[in-house]
Amino acid sequence: MILRDLNLDDLDQICEIENQSFSNPWSKEMFLGSFLSPNYRTIVSEENGEILGYMSIIATKDIFEIINIAVKKERRNLKIGTTLILKAKEICKNVNASQIYLEVRPSNTPAINLYKKQGFKVDGIRPKYYGDEDAILMSYDSED
Ligand SMILES: CC(C)(COP(=O)(O)OP(=O)(O)OC[C@H]1O[C@@H](n2cnc3c(N)ncnc32)[C@H](O)[C@@H]1OP(=O)(O)O)[C@@H](O)C(=O)NCCC(=O)NCCS
């Protein structure tokens, strides 16, 4: 398994994972837009041409945020999500960011457990962020 930056040939596989993972999936156009934006970066986990998972981050001089992370359904619970979060921490260190931010649905136990296991702390709640559900705001302090 390798971690590398997204390329355009990955988009079909990424959209397939996105569609099986979220009720409001990103479209191909949204991934394309993020691909073209200098502040966005998407890292994919790949094995012999198969995309196993991916993570999109936004990194500006003020903010470092994980926007999106998903692992292919049949490849979950194999530490691929963990590997992607560890990569985010590495990038965070390389760009001298002090914190990583993210939002998660309170109902998303697998993701919350993953983030907590990786040292993310709960900062608060953003009411009705997802329309039907609040968001839990979490952050990781790279200096802890
Ligand atoms: C959340 C997600 C990315 C986790 O990826 P993963 O590769 O399966 O996770 P890992 O194998 O690295 O698991 C790491 C830890 O997360 C937690 N976890 C993962 N899956 C879990 C589950 N089904 N139930 C409870 N905890 C879970 C556990 O604490 C696990 O550690 P452990 O195996 O030592 O118990 C994956 O479930 C996914 O793609 N979900 C759909 C998309 C999504 O919800 N993304 C997050 C949006 S905020």
The ligand as a MOL file (V3000), in Angstrom:
LIG
                    3D

  0  0  0     0  0            999 V3000
M  V30 BEGIN CTAB
M  V30 COUNTS 48 50 0 0 0
M  V30 BEGIN ATOM
M  V30 1 C -14.2480 6.2930 9.6010 0
M  V30 2 C -13.4040 5.4350 8.6600 0
M  V30 3 C -12.6300 6.3700 7.7020 0
M  V30 4 C -12.4050 4.5940 9.4790 0
M  V30 5 O -11.4810 3.9650 8.6140 0
M  V30 6 P -10.8740 2.5060 8.9190 0
M  V30 7 O -9.7430 2.2790 8.0010 0
M  V30 8 O -11.9650 1.5040 8.8720 0
M  V30 9 O -10.3950 2.6940 10.4280 0
M  V30 10 P -9.1770 1.9650 11.1590 0
M  V30 11 O -9.1190 0.5290 10.7480 0
M  V30 12 O -7.9460 2.7740 10.9690 0
M  V30 13 O -9.6690 2.0430 12.6840 0
M  V30 14 C -9.0090 2.8210 13.6620 0
M  V30 15 C -9.8870 2.9320 14.8890 0
M  V30 16 O -11.1380 3.5640 14.5610 0
M  V30 17 C -12.1900 2.9870 15.3210 0
M  V30 18 N -13.1530 2.2920 14.4540 0
M  V30 19 C -12.9930 1.9860 13.1330 0
M  V30 20 N -14.1000 1.3610 12.6700 0
M  V30 21 C -14.9550 1.2640 13.7160 0
M  V30 22 C -16.2810 0.7360 13.8750 0
M  V30 23 N -16.9330 0.1560 12.8430 0
M  V30 24 N -16.8770 0.8540 15.0870 0
M  V30 25 C -16.2490 1.4250 16.1370 0
M  V30 26 N -14.9880 1.9520 16.0530 0
M  V30 27 C -14.3570 1.8600 14.8550 0
M  V30 28 C -11.5460 2.0020 16.2710 0
M  V30 29 O -11.2010 2.6880 17.4530 0
M  V30 30 C -10.2890 1.6080 15.4990 0
M  V30 31 O -9.2610 1.1460 16.3260 0
M  V30 32 P -9.1880 -0.4320 16.6960 0
M  V30 33 O -9.2250 -1.1730 15.3970 0
M  V30 34 O -7.8720 -0.5750 17.3930 0
M  V30 35 O -10.3650 -0.7160 17.5490 0
M  V30 36 C -14.3020 4.4420 7.8400 0
M  V30 37 O -15.1680 3.7600 8.7410 0
M  V30 38 C -15.1480 5.1020 6.7700 0
M  V30 39 O -14.7080 5.2840 5.6290 0
M  V30 40 N -16.4030 5.5000 7.1120 0
M  V30 41 C -17.2980 6.1400 6.1480 0
M  V30 42 C -16.8520 7.5600 5.8290 0
M  V30 43 C -16.8480 8.4320 7.0690 0
M  V30 44 O -17.7280 8.3620 7.9230 0
M  V30 45 N -15.8200 9.3090 7.1680 0
M  V30 46 C -15.6460 10.2210 8.2860 0
M  V30 47 C -16.3560 11.4990 8.0520 0
M  V30 48 S -16.1690 12.6080 9.4070 0
M  V30 END ATOM
M  V30 BEGIN BOND
M  V30 1 1 1 2
M  V30 2 1 2 3
M  V30 3 1 2 4
M  V30 4 1 2 36
M  V30 5 1 4 5
M  V30 6 1 5 6
M  V30 7 2 6 7
M  V30 8 1 6 8
M  V30 9 1 6 9
M  V30 10 1 9 10
M  V30 11 2 10 11
M  V30 12 1 10 12
M  V30 13 1 10 13
M  V30 14 1 13 14
M  V30 15 1 14 15
M  V30 16 1 15 16
M  V30 17 1 15 30
M  V30 18 1 16 17
M  V30 19 1 17 18
M  V30 20 1 17 28
M  V30 21 1 18 19
M  V30 22 1 18 27
M  V30 23 2 19 20
M  V30 24 1 20 21
M  V30 25 1 21 22
M  V30 26 2 21 27
M  V30 27 1 22 23
M  V30 28 2 22 24
M  V30 29 1 24 25
M  V30 30 2 25 26
M  V30 31 1 26 27
M  V30 32 1 28 29
M  V30 33 1 28 30
M  V30 34 1 30 31
M  V30 35 1 31 32
M  V30 36 2 32 33
M  V30 37 1 32 34
M  V30 38 1 32 35
M  V30 39 1 36 37
M  V30 40 1 36 38
M  V30 41 2 38 39
M  V30 42 1 38 40
M  V30 43 1 40 41
M  V30 44 1 41 42
M  V30 45 1 42 43
M  V30 46 2 43 44
M  V30 47 1 43 45
M  V30 48 1 45 46
M  V30 49 1 46 47
M  V30 50 1 47 48
M  V30 END BOND
M  V30 END CTAB
M  END
